[in-house]
Amino acid sequence: PRVTSPAAEEGSMQQTLTELTDFCTSFQRQHLELLAKFQAREVEINRLKERVKYLEDKEGEILVESDTPKKKKKLQEQIDAQMARELEEQQE
């Protein structure tokens, strides 16, 4: 059997330790990047939820104020057009 010196074993173990440390550092960096992306998405989702709620509340108020179906339809078309414009602006 081949016998390796303690110095060679220590060098090999040090190399393995360095590789594992590098791997852990890389993994932590990836984890932090994904966490930041997740949190940013969560903020965006919450912002959009608030916007939808606001628009639904606003739409409800406008529709309640309108007594005729014709006015309701026209108001709904205006609301839809406004929402489309706002969404386009947000995407730019």
N, CA, C and O atoms as a DFTB+ gen file, in Angstrom:
368 C
 N C O
     1  1       0.819      -1.200       0.000
     2  2       0.000       0.000       0.000
     3  2       0.860       1.261       0.000
     4  3       1.958       1.305       0.556
     5  1       0.318       2.260      -0.637
     6  2       1.032       3.536      -0.754
     7  2       0.795       4.367       0.501
     8  3      -0.341       4.497       0.957
     9  1       1.828       4.910       1.041
    10  2       1.729       5.719       2.257
    11  2       1.996       7.170       1.882
    12  3       2.998       7.494       1.245
    13  1       1.069       8.036       2.295
    14  2       1.279       9.461       2.018
    15  2       1.765      10.140       3.283
    16  3       1.433       9.738       4.399
    17  1       2.539      11.150       3.085
    18  2       3.088      11.864       4.241
    19  2       2.006      12.723       4.890
    20  3       1.057      13.142       4.228
    21  1       2.152      12.980       6.171
    22  2       1.185      13.856       6.851
    23  2       1.104      15.235       6.192
    24  3       0.031      15.836       6.146
    25  1       2.207      15.728       5.692
    26  2       2.209      17.040       5.032
    27  2       1.372      16.999       3.756
    28  3       0.654      17.951       3.449
    29  1       1.465      15.893       3.013
    30  2       0.678      15.757       1.780
    31  2      -0.800      15.667       2.112
    32  3      -1.633      16.280       1.444
    33  1      -1.127      14.893       3.159
    34  2      -2.528      14.785       3.575
    35  2      -3.063      16.134       4.027
    36  3      -4.188      16.507       3.695
    37  1      -2.257      16.859       4.782
    38  2      -2.684      18.172       5.263
    39  2      -2.907      19.122       4.086
    40  3      -3.865      19.895       4.081
    41  1      -2.029      19.063       3.101
    42  2      -2.187      19.905       1.910
    43  2      -3.463      19.564       1.161
    44  3      -4.175      20.455       0.698
    45  1      -3.752      18.269       1.043
    46  2      -4.970      17.825       0.365
    47  2      -6.208      18.272       1.137
    48  3      -7.194      18.719       0.551
    49  1      -6.137      18.142       2.466
    50  2      -7.269      18.570       3.292
    51  2      -7.455      20.084       3.211
    52  3      -8.583      20.576       3.186
    53  1      -6.352      20.813       3.172
    54  2      -6.428      22.277       3.061
    55  2      -7.052      22.666       1.726
    56  3      -7.858      23.595       1.666
    57  1      -6.688      21.965       0.658
    58  2      -7.262      22.224      -0.664
    59  2      -8.767      21.958      -0.642
    60  3      -9.549      22.749      -1.170
    61  1      -9.171      20.842      -0.028
    62  2     -10.593      20.501       0.077
    63  2     -11.334      21.553       0.893
    64  3     -12.438      21.961       0.531
    65  1     -10.733      21.989       1.983
    66  2     -11.342      23.015       2.830
    67  2     -11.510      24.326       2.056
    68  3     -12.544      24.985       2.158
    69  1     -10.503      24.691       1.294
    70  2     -10.581      25.905       0.476
    71  2     -11.699      25.794      -0.556
    72  3     -12.458      26.742      -0.755
    73  1     -11.802      24.646      -1.208
    74  2     -12.860      24.442      -2.203
    75  2     -14.245      24.514      -1.558
    76  3     -15.162      25.122      -2.112
    77  1     -14.393      23.894      -0.389
    78  2     -15.680      23.936       0.317
    79  2     -16.027      25.356       0.760
    80  3     -17.182      25.775       0.681
    81  1     -15.024      26.087       1.223
    82  2     -15.250      27.478       1.630
    83  2     -15.690      28.318       0.434
    84  3     -16.617      29.122       0.538
    85  1     -15.022      28.127      -0.697
    86  2     -15.402      28.849      -1.919
    87  2     -16.825      28.499      -2.341
    88  3     -17.595      29.369      -2.748
    89  1     -17.164      27.217      -2.240
    90  2     -18.512      26.772      -2.601
    91  2     -19.549      27.428      -1.694
    92  3     -20.571      27.924      -2.169
    93  1     -19.283      27.429      -0.387
    94  2     -20.224      28.037       0.568
    95  2     -20.387      29.531       0.301
    96  3     -21.500      30.055       0.346
    97  1     -19.292      30.206       0.027
    98  2     -19.350      31.638      -0.274
    99  2     -20.189      31.890      -1.517
   100  3     -21.025      32.793      -1.539
   101  1     -19.963      31.092      -2.546
   102  2     -20.736      31.221      -3.784
   103  2     -22.215      30.942      -3.530
   104  3     -23.086      31.652      -4.033
   105  1     -22.485      29.914      -2.754
   106  2     -23.867      29.548      -2.434
   107  2     -24.553      30.659      -1.644
   108  3     -25.712      30.982      -1.905
   109  1     -23.844      31.244      -0.682
   110  2     -24.414      32.347       0.098
   111  2     -24.715      33.549      -0.795
   112  3     -25.749      34.198      -0.635
   113  1     -23.825      33.845      -1.726
   114  2     -24.027      34.965      -2.643
   115  2     -25.269      34.723      -3.505
   116  3     -26.093      35.620      -3.686
   117  1     -25.395      33.508      -4.031
   118  2     -26.572      33.174      -4.843
   119  2     -27.846      33.264      -4.012
   120  3     -28.873      33.755      -4.482
   121  1     -27.769      32.787      -2.775
   122  2     -28.930      32.846      -1.883
   123  2     -29.348      34.295      -1.650
   124  3     -30.535      34.616      -1.718
   125  1     -28.387      35.168      -1.377
   126  2     -28.705      36.578      -1.143
   127  2     -29.288      37.238      -2.389
   128  3     -30.212      38.045      -2.292
   129  1     -28.750      36.897      -3.560
   130  2     -29.284      37.449      -4.808
   131  2     -30.724      37.004      -5.029
   132  3     -31.578      37.814      -5.388
   133  1     -30.996      35.721      -4.816
   134  2     -32.361      35.209      -4.980
   135  2     -33.302      35.816      -3.948
   136  3     -34.451      36.131      -4.260
   137  1     -32.823      35.977      -2.736
   138  2     -33.638      36.583      -1.687
   139  2     -33.990      38.028      -2.049
   140  3     -35.129      38.457      -1.863
   141  1     -33.019      38.769      -2.561
   142  2     -33.271      40.157      -2.968
   143  2     -34.287      40.206      -4.106
   144  3     -35.182      41.051      -4.103
   145  1     -34.153      39.304      -5.080
   146  2     -35.114      39.254      -6.188
   147  2     -36.504      38.909      -5.676
   148  3     -37.493      39.512      -6.092
   149  1     -36.577      37.937      -4.773
   150  2     -37.856      37.528      -4.205
   151  2     -38.510      38.692      -3.469
   152  3     -39.705      38.940      -3.630
   153  1     -37.729      39.403      -2.663
   154  2     -38.272      40.532      -1.911
   155  2     -38.728      41.645      -2.846
   156  3     -39.754      42.280      -2.603
   157  1     -37.972      41.885      -3.913
   158  2     -38.373      42.908      -4.883
   159  2     -39.682      42.518      -5.558
   160  3     -40.551      43.365      -5.766
   161  1     -39.826      41.253      -5.898
   162  2     -41.078      40.767      -6.506
   163  2     -42.235      40.914      -5.527
   164  3     -43.343      41.292      -5.909
   165  1     -41.966      40.613      -4.267
   166  2     -43.007      40.720      -3.253
   167  2     -43.469      42.173      -3.106
   168  3     -44.664      42.439      -2.982
   169  1     -42.526      43.099      -3.120
   170  2     -42.866      44.525      -3.052
   171  2     -43.701      44.916      -4.265
   172  3     -44.706      45.614      -4.133
   173  1     -43.286      44.465      -5.443
   174  2     -44.027      44.776      -6.676
   175  2     -45.435      44.183      -6.627
   176  3     -46.397      44.849      -7.010
   177  1     -45.565      42.951      -6.166
   178  2     -46.879      42.307      -6.067
   179  2     -47.775      43.086      -5.111
   180  3     -48.944      43.330      -5.410
   181  1     -47.229      43.474      -3.966
   182  2     -48.025      44.234      -3.003
   183  2     -48.441      45.588      -3.567
   184  3     -49.561      46.046      -3.340
   185  1     -47.532      46.226      -4.303
   186  2     -47.859      47.515      -4.927
   187  2     -48.985      47.339      -5.942
   188  3     -49.908      48.151      -6.002
   189  1     -48.902      46.283      -6.733
   190  2     -49.947      46.026      -7.727
   191  2     -51.273      45.669      -7.060
   192  3     -52.333      46.071      -7.539
   193  1     -51.222      44.924      -5.969
   194  2     -52.452      44.602      -5.237
   195  2     -53.123      45.877      -4.729
   196  3     -54.340      46.034      -4.824
   197  1     -52.304      46.786      -4.186
   198  2     -52.851      48.057      -3.707
   199  2     -53.461      48.850      -4.854
   200  3     -54.522      49.456      -4.710
   201  1     -52.783      48.839      -5.988
   202  2     -53.281      49.567      -7.164
   203  2     -54.604      48.967      -7.637
   204  3     -55.540      49.705      -7.944
   205  1     -54.689      47.648      -7.699
   206  2     -55.927      46.979      -8.115
   207  2     -57.051      47.321      -7.147
   208  3     -58.166      47.629      -7.568
   209  1     -56.759      47.267      -5.847
   210  2     -57.787      47.591      -4.852
   211  2     -58.254      49.030      -5.030
   212  3     -59.452      49.311      -4.994
   213  1     -57.302      49.937      -5.223
   214  2     -57.649      51.343      -5.434
   215  2     -58.540      51.495      -6.663
   216  3     -59.559      52.185      -6.617
   217  1     -58.154      50.851      -7.754
   218  2     -58.940      50.966      -8.989
   219  2     -60.310      50.317      -8.833
   220  3     -61.303      50.835      -9.344
   221  1     -60.372      49.192      -8.134
   222  2     -61.670      48.551      -7.898
   223  2     -62.562      49.448      -7.047
   224  3     -63.752      49.595      -7.327
   225  1     -61.982      50.049      -6.005
   226  2     -62.752      50.966      -5.161
   227  2     -63.214      52.169      -5.973
   228  3     -64.369      52.588      -5.888
   229  1     -62.297      52.714      -6.756
   230  2     -62.613      53.877      -7.593
   231  2     -63.697      53.506      -8.602
   232  3     -64.649      54.260      -8.804
   233  1     -63.548      52.347      -9.231
   234  2     -64.528      51.883     -10.216
   235  2     -65.885      51.695      -9.545
   236  3     -66.910      52.081     -10.106
   237  1     -65.902      51.116      -8.367
   238  2     -67.149      50.898      -7.644
   239  2     -67.850      52.206      -7.345
   240  3     -69.069      52.304      -7.487
   241  1     -67.090      53.220      -6.931
   242  2     -67.681      54.524      -6.643
   243  2     -68.277      55.141      -7.895
   244  3     -69.383      55.682      -7.862
   245  1     -67.553      55.062      -8.989
   246  2     -68.034      55.658     -10.237
   247  2     -69.291      54.943     -10.713
   248  3     -70.258      55.586     -11.122
   249  1     -69.278      53.620     -10.661
   250  2     -70.436      52.875     -11.150
   251  2     -71.659      53.083     -10.264
   252  3     -72.785      53.088     -10.761
   253  1     -71.457      53.253      -8.975
   254  2     -72.585      53.486      -8.081
   255  2     -73.219      54.837      -8.381
   256  3     -74.438      54.983      -8.291
   257  1     -72.406      55.819      -8.736
   258  2     -72.921      57.155      -9.010
   259  2     -73.726      57.211     -10.305
   260  3     -74.549      58.109     -10.480
   261  1     -73.507      56.293     -11.186
   262  2     -74.183      56.302     -12.480
   263  2     -75.477      55.514     -12.397
   264  3     -75.486      54.369     -11.944
   265  1     -76.605      56.146     -12.849
   266  2     -77.872      55.436     -12.749
   267  2     -78.309      54.743     -14.024
   268  3     -79.143      53.840     -13.954
   269  1     -77.808      55.106     -15.150
   270  2     -78.291      54.479     -16.380
   271  2     -77.253      53.502     -16.926
   272  3     -76.051      53.727     -16.789
   273  1     -77.719      52.416     -17.544
   274  2     -76.788      51.435     -18.118
   275  2     -75.867      52.049     -19.172
   276  3     -74.708      51.653     -19.290
   277  1     -76.381      53.015     -19.936
   278  2     -75.572      53.646     -20.980
   279  2     -74.390      54.396     -20.356
   280  3     -73.257      54.296     -20.828
   281  1     -74.673      55.141     -19.297
   282  2     -73.609      55.873     -18.611
   283  2     -72.605      54.896     -17.996
   284  3     -71.395      55.114     -18.048
   285  1     -73.126      53.829     -17.418
   286  2     -72.245      52.833     -16.807
   287  2     -71.284      52.247     -17.837
   288  3     -70.092      52.087     -17.574
   289  1     -71.826      51.931     -19.017
   290  2     -70.991      51.340     -20.063
   291  2     -69.909      52.326     -20.498
   292  3     -68.745      51.957     -20.651
   293  1     -70.308      53.586     -20.698
   294  2     -69.345      54.601     -21.129
   295  2     -68.271      54.800     -20.057
   296  3     -67.082      54.873     -20.364
   297  1     -68.699      54.886     -18.807
   298  2     -67.736      55.043     -17.725
   299  2     -66.798      53.840     -17.636
   300  3     -65.597      53.995     -17.413
   301  1     -67.348      52.653     -17.809
   302  2     -66.521      51.450     -17.761
   303  2     -65.480      51.464     -18.876
   304  3     -64.330      51.080     -18.659
   305  1     -65.877      51.904     -20.062
   306  2     -64.930      51.993     -21.181
   307  2     -63.828      53.000     -20.869
   308  3     -62.660      52.768     -21.180
   309  1     -64.205      54.118     -20.253
   310  2     -63.206      55.128     -19.889
   311  2     -62.237      54.581     -18.836
   312  3     -61.028      54.800     -18.909
   313  1     -62.790      53.875     -17.870
   314  2     -61.946      53.278     -16.826
   315  2     -60.993      52.258     -17.437
   316  3     -59.807      52.234     -17.109
   317  1     -61.513      51.418     -18.325
   318  2     -60.672      50.413     -18.984
   319  2     -59.556      51.070     -19.787
   320  3     -58.412      50.616     -19.757
   321  1     -59.890      52.140     -20.505
   322  2     -58.887      52.842     -21.311
   323  2     -57.823      53.463     -20.404
   324  3     -56.631      53.392     -20.702
   325  1     -58.257      54.070     -19.299
   326  2     -57.321      54.676     -18.354
   327  2     -56.400      53.615     -17.746
   328  3     -55.193      53.824     -17.625
   329  1     -56.976      52.493     -17.371
   330  2     -56.171      51.408     -16.799
   331  2     -55.151      50.904     -17.813
   332  3     -54.004      50.636     -17.457
   333  1     -55.558      50.775     -19.061
   334  2     -54.642      50.310     -20.109
   335  2     -53.490      51.297     -20.281
   336  3     -52.335      50.892     -20.416
   337  1     -53.810      52.608     -20.274
   338  2     -52.761      53.627     -20.400
   339  2     -51.789      53.553     -19.226
   340  3     -50.574      53.611     -19.413
   341  1     -52.329      53.425     -18.023
   342  2     -51.478      53.377     -16.836
   343  2     -50.593      52.135     -16.834
   344  3     -49.425      52.204     -16.450
   345  1     -51.139      51.012     -17.257
   346  2     -50.335      49.789     -17.326
   347  2     -49.223      49.922     -18.357
   348  3     -48.104      49.463     -18.127
   349  1     -49.524      50.549     -19.494
   350  2     -48.503      50.761     -20.524
   351  2     -47.394      51.657     -19.991
   352  3     -46.214      51.401     -20.231
   353  1     -47.775      52.719     -19.259
   354  2     -46.779      53.626     -18.696
   355  2     -45.887      52.902     -17.693
   356  3     -44.678      53.133     -17.654
   357  1     -46.477      52.032     -16.887
   358  2     -45.705      51.293     -15.886
   359  2     -44.725      50.333     -16.543
   360  3     -43.641      50.095     -16.011
   361  1     -45.090      49.784     -17.682
   362  2     -44.239      48.803     -18.353
   363  2     -43.098      49.466     -19.107
   364  3     -42.129      48.795     -19.460
   365  1     -43.187      50.751     -19.360
   366  2     -42.131      51.452     -20.108
   367  2     -40.943      51.760     -19.259
   368  3     -39.974      52.346     -19.742
